[in-house]
């Protein structure tokens, strides 16, 4: 029973940690990328230089990376919430688990697994988009200046 309570506590902490992890770095890099793209567009406009689709595409990809990252954070939160509810049900049931409680536990576990899988894919997608934005930005600067 103590192990279950410890796991529940870890799930509770995970709900908040999932919002604060390395994804902040992705948000920071993409935010800086958007700023760089917009400042470069402003410079190009002021100096009558063409604003290429490469630069616009990089800014849009950075934006999508941030959006996908936020979605991944929400999904991570939901995965930890379902995990927490699973452990809550196990603790409430104690040694006398009813069929209804077993069904709830299985349902919470399956939901947590589903949310967790989506979180992983959204995290990967966010990183891929961030790198695509960086590559497009570098390509723009290497071919323009």
Secondary structure in CASP SS format (residue, H / E / C, confidence):
PFRMAT SS
TARGET T0000
AUTHOR 0000-0000-0000
METHOD secondary structure of the structure
MODEL  1
X C 1.00
X H 1.00
X H 1.00
X H 1.00
X H 1.00
X H 1.00
X H 1.00
X H 1.00
X H 1.00
X H 1.00
X H 1.00
X H 1.00
X H 1.00
X H 1.00
X H 1.00
X H 1.00
X H 1.00
X H 1.00
X H 1.00
X H 1.00
X C 1.00
X C 1.00
X H 1.00
X H 1.00
X H 1.00
X H 1.00
X H 1.00
X H 1.00
X H 1.00
X H 1.00
X H 1.00
X H 1.00
X H 1.00
X H 1.00
X H 1.00
X H 1.00
X H 1.00
X H 1.00
X H 1.00
X H 1.00
X H 1.00
X H 1.00
X H 1.00
X H 1.00
X H 1.00
X H 1.00
X C 1.00
X C 1.00
X C 1.00
X C 1.00
X C 1.00
X C 1.00
X H 1.00
X H 1.00
X H 1.00
X H 1.00
X H 1.00
X H 1.00
X H 1.00
X H 1.00
X H 1.00
X H 1.00
X H 1.00
X H 1.00
X H 1.00
X H 1.00
X H 1.00
X H 1.00
X H 1.00
X H 1.00
X H 1.00
X H 1.00
X H 1.00
X H 1.00
X H 1.00
X H 1.00
X H 1.00
X H 1.00
X H 1.00
X H 1.00
X H 1.00
X H 1.00
X H 1.00
X H 1.00
X H 1.00
X H 1.00
X H 1.00
X H 1.00
X H 1.00
X H 1.00
X H 1.00
X H 1.00
X H 1.00
X C 1.00
X C 1.00
X C 1.00
X C 1.00
X C 1.00
X H 1.00
X H 1.00
X H 1.00
X H 1.00
X H 1.00
X H 1.00
X H 1.00
X H 1.00
X H 1.00
X H 1.00
X H 1.00
X H 1.00
X H 1.00
X H 1.00
X H 1.00
X H 1.00
X H 1.00
X H 1.00
X H 1.00
X H 1.00
X H 1.00
X H 1.00
X H 1.00
X H 1.00
X H 1.00
X H 1.00
X H 1.00
X H 1.00
X H 1.00
X H 1.00
X H 1.00
X H 1.00
X H 1.00
X H 1.00
X H 1.00
X H 1.00
X H 1.00
X H 1.00
X H 1.00
X H 1.00
X H 1.00
X H 1.00
X H 1.00
X H 1.00
X H 1.00
X H 1.00
X C 1.00
END
